[in-house]
Amino acid sequence: MSTNQIAATTVVLPSLGESVTEATITRWLKALGDRVEAGEPLLEVATDKVDTEIPSPASGILLDVLVPDDALVEVGGAIGVIGENTGPTAIPESGPVEPDPVPMSDAADRVEKLPRIRRTIARRMLESLQTSAQLTTVVEVDVTAIARLRAREKEEFHHRTGVKLSFLPFFVAAAVEALGEHRVINSSLDADCTEVTYHGAVHLGMAVDSDRGLMVPVIRDAAVLRIPQLARQIADSADNVRSGTIRPDDLSGGTFTITNTGSRGALFDTPIVNQPQSAILGIGTVVERLVPARGDGGALQIDVRSMAYLSLSYDHRIVDGADAARYLTTVRRRLECGFESSELQ
C-alpha cells in the first residue's frame, strides 16, 4: 500500500455507552480501497448489550484496517485509517482470496460460530435463573371493551399519530399504572440480598425480537406517558432495534420489563426475569372465545369475548405469590374496565 496520502484520519472505536468499555469487530462494511462518505456506515461491532454500526468519521478512502473481523478492541482504540491517495499508482493491498465455499447437501450439518449477542443472551438467561428463585403466575383477562374501542378508533388514531393502534399500548398502560399500587413488582434486590430498592419511576423494558437476537430497549418514565406516547415509543424502540440503530444507553436502566409473545401467536409463556429487576410481564395473543357468564337473574349466557392471558414471572426472594396475584388482579381490573376515547388523544 502506498504511503502517499494527505489528511489521513485515524478511525477509533467511539463511546458506545457509559458501561461499555470494549467491542468486537463483527464485519467491515467497506473493503480496502473503497470510498466512504462521512457518516456512512463503515463497520459493525458487537458488545454485551447491542450490535451496532459505526459511521465513518470522515470522507475518503479506506487506506488501512488496523483491527480485523472478530477481534476485540477497547473504546478509543484505533481500528482503521481513512484518507486520500496522492500517488498515481497507489493501490490498496488486496486481502487474502477467500476460497469458494464447498457445496453441501441439504442434509449436511452446519457449524457456525455463535454471535456475541447470542452468547450474551445465553449467559444472562442462565445467570438470571441461577441468581433468583423464579416462578410464574398466570391470569386470564377479558379485553372485549378494548377490542371494541380499538375497532372504532384505530383508523383515526393511525391517521393522527402515524402509529398503528394495537392492543399492546393498552396492556402497557394498565401494567405500568398498576406498578404505582404494587411497588414491590417495580423493585430490585442488591447482589447480597440484603437491601431492596423500590423504584420511584417506571423505566420500562420492552423485549424486541430481531434478526440480531432479543434486545430490551428501555422507555424512560413510562408512568407519565399517555397511550399515544406509549404507542409511539414502543414502535420507535422496535424500529431502532431492528434497523441496528439502537444505542447501548437505550438498553440499560430498566426497572420492569414486558414481553409481548402474543405478537407471534403464543397464548402465554413463562418469561425469565431481566436481572436485577424483580418481575417481567408476558402478554399472550388476544383470541376470540365462547365464554359462559351469568346474566341478570342468574341466567346462563354464552358470548363471544376477546380474551388473553397475562403471565408474571417474578423473583420469589422478594415477591410472594400473593403479591403477584394482587398485581395481576389490578392489571386485569383496569383492562376489563376499558379505556375512553379521550385517553387516545
N, C-alpha and C positions, 0 to 999 in steps of 0.2 A: 504494500500500500504506500502510495506517495505521501510524503510529509509536507508537501507544498499546500498549505491551507491558510486561510485567514479567518478571523472572527470565530475561532473554534469555541464551542460551548460544551462544557462537560455536563452530562446528564447525571443527576443524582436522584436517589430514591427520596421522594418528598415525604413529609409527615403524613401519616395515614390515620391519625387519631391519637388521643392522649396516651392510651395504654399500649399502642403498637410500637414496638422497637425494631422489628425486622420483618422481612417478607421474602417469599420465594418467587423467583422469576419463573413464571409458567410458560410464557411464549412471547417472543419478539414478533411484533406485527409488521415490522419493516426489516428488510434484509440489507446487508452492507451495500452501499452504493445507491440505495433508494432515497428519493427525495421525500421530505416530510415537512409539513407546514406547522407553524406554531399552534399549539392547542389540539393538533390531530393526535389520535391515539397512537402511541409508539410501542407499547408493550403491555402485557398483562402480568399482574402479580397476585399472589395469594397470601393471606395472613390467616391467623387463627379465627378471625371474625368474618372476613369477606374476601371475595375475589373481585378485583377491580382493574380498570385500565389506567395507565399512566400517560398523560398527554405530553407531547413534545414541548420543551420549554422555549424552543426557537425554531425558525425555519432554516432549512439547509439539507445537506446530505448526511446520511448516517455513515460516518467515517470509521467508527470503531465500536465494537461490542465488548465491553470490559467484563461483563458477567453473563455467562451462558444460561440457557434454559435449565431449570431445576436447581439452580444454585441459590443459596441463602445469602441475603445481603442486609446490612443494618441500615436503618433510616439515616439519610445523609451520605451514604456511601456512593462512590462514583460507579455508574453502570454503563456509560456509553459516551460517545463524542459525536457532536453534530457540528458541521462547518461547511466550507466551500472549497472544492479542489481548484487550484490555480494552474497546476501543470497541465500541458496539453495531453499528456499520456497518463495522467493519474487515474488509475483504475483500481477500484477496491478489490482486495483479495477475495476470491470466492471461497466459500466454506466447503467442507467435505461433501462429496457427492453421496447422496443418500441412495442406498441400494433399492431396487424395485421390490415392492412387497411380494412376499411369497404367497401365491394363491392358496386359499384354504377352502376345504369343503364346508358346506353349511353345518355339518355335524361336528366339525373340529372344535376343540376347546380354545378359548382365547383368554390370555392372561394379560391384564393391564395393571399399571401402577395406579393405586388408589389416589385420587386427587387430594390435595392437602385439606380442602374444606370438608371432604367426606371423612377423612381421618379425624379431623377436629370434632365433627358431629358425633362420630362413634365414641371418641374419648369422653366427650362431655355427657353423652347419654349414660354411659356406663358409670362415670363418676357421680352423676345425679342419683342413680339407683343405689350406689354404694354409700352415699352420704346420708340420705334421708329415708325414713320409713314411709313409703308411699302407698296410698290406696285411692280408690276412685268411687265416688257416689254419683248415681245417675237418677235424673228425674225426667218426666215427660211433660211437655208444655203444649198448650193449645194456642196457636198463633193465628187463628182464623180471623180475628179482628184486624190484625196487622196485614194479613193477606188481602183483605177487602180494601183497606186503606191504600195499600201499595197498588192494587189494580186500578184504583181511581186516580191516583196521583203520579204514577211513575212517568208518564209521558211529559206532563208539565214539569216535573222535577228534573228530568233529563234535559229538557229544553232550557230550563233556567240555570242549571248548575253545570251541565256538560258531563254529569256523572250518572250512571245507571243506578236506579234505586233497587237494591237487592234487599234481602232480609237481614243481611249482616249488620248494617249500622243500627238497626233496631235492637238486635241481640247485644251489640256492643254497648249501646246507650243504657240498656237495662242492667247489664253486668257491672258497668262502671258505677252507675248510680247506687247499686246495692253495696258496693265496697265502702261507701260512707257510713253505712249502718253496721257493717261486719268488718271491722278494721283488721281483725286477725288474718283475714284472707289476703290482705294487702300488706303483709309484713315479711320480715326477713330475720332469720336466726344468724348469729355470728358463728364462726368456724368452730368455736369451742362449745357451742350450745349453752352459753351462759347468759347471753343477752338477746333480746328481741327488739327490733326496730319496727314500730308501727308508722308506716309512711304517711305523711300528711297529704301528699299529692299522688295522683294515679298516673304513672308513666307506663303506658300500655304497650306491651309487646304484641305484635300481630304476626303469627307464623305465616311465612310465604313460601310456597313451593316454587322452585325454579330449576332450570337445566343445570345450574351450578350446585344445587343442593338446597337444603332447608335453611332459611335465614329468618331472623326475627327482628325487623325494624321496630323502633320504639316511637310511639306517638306521645309527645310530652303533654302533660297537664290535660289528659283526656276528659277529666271530670267537668271542665268548663266548656267543652265543645258541644254544640248542638248537632243534630243529626246530619244536616248538610255538610258541616265542617268535618264530622267524623267520616262521612262517605268520601269526601274529597281526599282527606289524609290517608285513608285506607287504600284508595285507588292509587294515589301518588306513591305511597310506600311500595306497593306491589310492583308498579311500573319501574321504579328505581332499582329494585332487586333484580327484576327480570332483564332489564337493559344493562345491568352491570355498573350503574352509576351511583349506587348506594354508597354512602360514606361510612367508614368504621365507627365514627362517633354516633351515627344514627342507629347503631346496633347495640348500644350499651346503655345502662342506667334504667332498665325496665324494672317495675315493681310487681307486675301481674301480667299474665300472658293469656291470649285467646288464640285457639287454633280452629279453623273452620274446615274440618274434614268433610263436612256435608257438601262442600263445593265439588267434591269428587264422587258424591253419591253414597258415602258411608253413613249408616244410621247412627252409630256412636263409636267411640274408641276410648282407650284408657291412656291419655297423653302423659308424657313424662315431664315432671316439674323442671322448669328452667332455673337452675340454681343461681343465686341464693334465694330466689323467690319461694313463697310458701304454697302457691297454688297455680294451676293452669286450667282454664275452662275450654272444653271441647264442645263444638256446636255441630250437631248432626244435620243431615239433609231434611228439608221440610217435605212431608208427604201427605197426601190426602187419604184419610181412612174413615171407615164407618165406625162411629163412636156412640155407644149407648149412653143415655143420660135420663134422669128423671125430670119430667116437666112439671107444670102446675098440677097439683093434686096427686103427685106421685106417679103419674102415668109414665111408662117406659117409652122413650123416644130414641130413634136411631137417626143420626145425622152425619153428613159428610163434613169432616173437620180437617183443618190443616194442622198437622202435628209434627213435633220434633223432639229429639232427646238432647238434654244437656248433661254433660259428664264433667265433673270436677275432680281432678286429681290433686292431692294435697299432701303436705308434709305432716305426718301424724305426730311428729315430735312437738308441734306447736298447735296444729289444727285437729280438733276432735271430730268424730263423725257427726255429732250433733251440730257443731259449728258449720260444717259443710252443708248439712241438710237445711239449717236455718237460712244460710246464704242462698242456696238454690231455690228455696221456697220464696224468698223475697224477689229473686230474679223472675221466677215463674209468675208470681202475682203481678209484677209490673208488666210483663209481656201480655198476659191474658187480659189485663185491663185495657190494653191497646194504647194508641197514641192519637193525638188530634192533628188535623191538617195544619194547624198553626205551628206545630212543632217541626214541620218540614221546611219552614221559612228561614 
